[in-house]
Amino acid sequence: MSPERVVLPTNVSPVHYDLKLTPNLETFVLKGEAAITVAIHEPTCTIQVNAKALVVDRASVIIGNEIYKATSIESTASEVITVTFAQELPKGAALLDLEFTGELNDQMTGFYRSEYKDKDGKVKYMAVTQFESTMARQAFPCWDEPSCKATFSAALVVPKELTALSNTPVKEITDVGSDVKTVHFEKTPIMSTYLVAFAVGDFEYIETTTTKLETPVVCRVYTLPGLAEQGRFTLEITPKILEYFAEIFGIAYPLAKLDQIAVPDFESGGMENWGLIVYRTTALLYDPKTSAASDKEQVAYVVAHEIAHQWFGNLVTMEWWDHLWLNEGFATWVGTLAVDHLFPTWDTWSEFAIGECQIGMSLDSLRSSHPIEVQVTDPEDIDQIFDDISYSKGASVIRMLSTWLTIDVFLAGIRRYLLKHQYKNATTNDLWDALSEESKIDVGEFMNTWTRVIGIPILNVEEVDGLVKVEQHRFLSTNDATEDEDQTIWWIPMGIHPRPASIKDANQTLKTRSLTFEVPQIKDDESSFFLVNKDFSGVFHTNYSAESIHKIGRAILAGHPDLTVSDRAGLLADQSSLAKSGHGTVTRFLDLVQYYKNEKAFIVWNLLLEKLDNITQLFSTNGRTFEGIKHFQRELVDKLVHELGWEFPENEDFLTTRLRGAILATAGKSGHEATVKEGLRRFELFMQEGADQDAVLNPSTRRTAFEIALTHGGVKKFEQVLNYYRTTPKQDQQSMALVALGAAVHGQEMIQRVLELVLSSEVRSQDVSYVISGLAMNFEARHAAWNWIKANWTTLYERFKGSVDMLGFLVKIPVRCMADEAIIQDLTDFFADKDVKEFDRDLEQSKEAVGVRSKWVSRDGPALEAWLVENGH
């Protein structure tokens, strides 16, 4: 264990907690009692526990028949209280008895309150927990560290008309007077404090039971009144996911029930508390009549991700937060594996290759990134590593490793790891050891550079005189790695297709700086080509020569069968990243796009359109370029706009539905005349009183129509969208309207109205991100949004000081589409006199990313203008 970690002394450790909590949903006062069975490992006069925003009113220790009363209870360090006794407590078993008082806060941390309105419009509250990473200490005094595992027996004292939930089933209910009851829960397995969970409120639920497990598991989806049926999709897939994971992990789900609950105010997508998973409403509920197709995929993935944690994180827990990626990277990968298992036609792994993988590589191409395994010493630093490195890069290197070992060997190693460490804590090395034992390969030797070193590689590929030379270097978005920064030699599975005869290793693992081999050739009608990183399972960029790209491009245009969706999309993703870094150019990327005229796959189109939108956002520094890019976009999508139209046939293929939504969104943004006209027509019909809104505007095109109306309409359209936000009862529709308002609002007066909405009581704290994200994409509004954030920083900081994620979001999102170096100085100057410890990583990454974008625009701007003119745009 690192001596620098800020942790509690190890002279006393918890064994079992008996908790009794009384949350008051009228006064928001939390009263509690904790009787903690502890082991005293050496005689002591003090016991230290974690506590935050709690007042400990009484403390004593019971050893046998003797009671030791505390002589003092005081805060001696950040989030630590020291209980002192007049006599030395002897070594052995003891019972630490505490009474305390806290608050049901409104910060979405600890044991907090969430506000909603009932069917009559009356404001009501529920209470729920969010304890990861170090927030159990806000609900009860504890050893709030992942390795301090214990068992828990909880009791909640609540009004009789309310439902109380926790990790385990209800053991018994006892009356406390005429209006109050105490709900006692079964004892939990041994577990970490961050996984303890409670929920109290007026809930309804729907229920099912697994059918393929030896011991059936009761599965319930809990919601506020009137919403339960929107949990039907989640309820359908939950038993299948549990059964699938029990099969591939070789260990049954160890609890008798799995509850999942939708909460109106919840900062993240979901939290994997053992037996009681808590979700943001939009991450758990799906209504096929009003939810977009993308929402269905998101719900499936988030649910699978959180259920995966029941094994990877809950059953086996990381030893310390340095190993957070063991939880999040694995759950991201295996959650995707489960979605692909349930919905094989969704082509989930292709989407992963150009989604999660590219997200992780993008952040890791900055100097201000961090290794997957990052040393964390202070609990205040933990939340900053819940980022794209721990999740997306972590999942991507696991996918690469599982491909390298084969999926069967990899999962066998996972079973070995889980079986050995169940109900315990583990490190990254423990995982490598299990995989090495199973595969008879030194997995750590392969993986350590991927997890312990900042950065990712780029493979430069040259073809000369019938030979190919590949050479690896560190990839930076600034394309200026120094010799000292370029020392790492990664083990890279090259994925060359077809495999050259001279490379005997089936995994084609590059273990040196460079390698030369004969040119492999796939023949087509016009030329030959070869691929590097086939199917894009490798976590690296490939820098082909211009001629090689044209050869592959011609094969794409011809529809060559060896080029999968992942290959076609991955090539675009790579070339976009290389254009930004200066290894390539924006015009080379646009030349490549010409070869995709016959493309039909949603995943390819979605990426292509996303990259073009990014170019539009950054390079439209003058009207000529802006109009030229939009003209290019309109021509690109015109054929598919007319082929697909606005109607969604019943039982249509899922990816075709997604494709229609993506094509029309780009058509609308770029001013495609027929799309704008039809969008305005449908918006007018949608807003008519008594309209069948779901028939007029499919949820997958609703935001597009809203943004068209806001862009091409005036105050009336703005008021209609704002009123829709205020009156629609569904949170996914609320978030859609908020993004549209931000992305398409125009005119300084209405931009200010949207900004004022952010701090009003009309927008939940969790939903502020939707407004700011929309404004960041809006040429006319993004600078106004950033200036508004600076002007209101004190107020925003007070509102979100309990949320590291949101503070970081407020720093990085408003400037993410800016490419002006002056913004770097602005960020530096503004935060010079402010405490940025909670979001310093986000701040440094934001400044570095602005610099990367600025250099790209300066470098490629003139060439882009010339290309647009030359190509008739």
Protein Blocks (a to p, Z undefined) as FASTA:
>chain_A
ZZkbccddfkbccfbdcddddddfklopacdddddddddfbdcfbdcdddehiacfbdcd
dehjbccddfbdcdfbghiacdddfbdcdeddddddddddddddfeopajaddddddfko
pacddddddfbfblmlmmogcdddfklgcdddddddddfkbccddfbdcfbdcdehjkbc
cddddddddddfklgccddddddddddddfkbfbacdddddddehilmmmmmmmmmmmmm
mmmmmmmnopacfbfbdcddddfbafblbdcbehiacddfklmgccfklpcfklmmmmmm
mmmmmmmmmmnomlpccfblklmmmmmmmmmmmmmmmmmmmmmmnommmmmmmmmmmmmm
mmmmpfklccfbacdfblklmmmmmcfklmmmmmmmmmmmmmmnopklmmmmmmmmmmmm
goiacdfklmmmmmmmmnopafklmmmmmmmpgcddddddddeehiacdddddddfklpa
cfklmmbccdddekpacddfklmblnlpafbfbdcddddddddfkbccddehihilaccd
ddddfklmmmmmmmmmnopaklcfklmmmmmmmmmmmmmnopacfklmmmmmmmmmmgcb
fklmmmmmmmmmmmmmmmmmbfklmmmmmmmmmmmmmmmmmmnombdcehiafklmmmmm
mmmmmmmmnopaklmmmmmmmmmmmmpghiafklmmgfklmmmmmmmmmmmmcfklmmmm
mmmmmmpmbfklmmmmmmmmmmmggcjklmmmmmmmmmmmkbcfklmmmmmmmmmmpmkl
mmmmmmmmmmmmmmmmmmmmmpmklmmmmmmmmmmmgccfklmmmmmmmmmmpcfklmmm
mmmmmmmmmmmmmmmmmmmmmmmmmmmmmnoZZ
